[in-house]
Amino acid sequence: MITVQMTLEPDLVKTVDRLAKRRGLTRSAFTREALAKAVEAEAIRAQEEQHRQGYLKKPVRRGEFSVPAGQQRSTPGLRLVVRATGVFV
């Protein structure tokens, strides 16, 4: 690992310290975890934007993803993807 110096608002440092203590982590460990999650979230956001742009260029045609009745099943996560991408099928 390398050491990084950052300038943060005092209130943010207090909040980070409080949350880290609550979880039994050091300030550095908490910050590493938060930064890793932010990087992962940005990668997901970029992929979703790429998908959204693709569907804007080539929209889904009616019936393209049709499933015969009886073979349909509920997909709870689908609503989240549709909301995140803004693509409604």
C-alpha positions, -999 to 999 in steps of 0.1 A, spaced: 0 0 0 10 36 -4 3 65 19 -20 92 5 -25 126 21 -60 142 17 -77 173 28 -112 167 42 -138 188 60 -136 184 98 -173 172 100 -166 145 75 -136 133 94 -157 132 126 -184 112 109 -158 88 93 -142 83 127 -175 76 144 -186 51 118 -152 34 117 -152 30 154 -187 16 154 -176 -11 129 -143 -18 146 -122 -4 118 -94 21 115 -100 54 97 -78 41 69 -96 8 66 -130 25 65 -118 49 39 -103 21 17 -136 3 19 -156 34 10 -133 43 -19 -134 7 -33 -172 8 -32 -173 42 -49 -150 29 -77 -172 -2 -81 -203 19 -82 -188 41 -109 -179 11 -130 -215 -1 -127 -228 34 -136 -206 35 -167 -218 0 -178 -255 11 -173 -249 42 -193 -233 22 -221 -264 -1 -221 -287 29 -220 -270 45 -250 -271 12 -269 -308 9 -264 -313 45 -274 -295 37 -307 -312 4 -312 -345 2 -292 -361 -31 -283 -387 -42 -309 -421 -54 -297 -419 -91 -292 -381 -93 -293 -380 -106 -257 -414 -123 -256 -417 -155 -236 -445 -179 -243 -472 -179 -216 -465 -207 -191 -427 -201 -194 -429 -167 -177 -415 -163 -143 -411 -134 -120 -378 -115 -120 -376 -91 -90 -343 -76 -100 -355 -66 -134 -374 -36 -121 -341 -23 -106 -323 -27 -139 -351 -9 -158 -351 20 -133 -313 23 -133 -310 23 -171 -341 42 -179 -350 16 -205 -386 5 -203 -396 -26 -222 
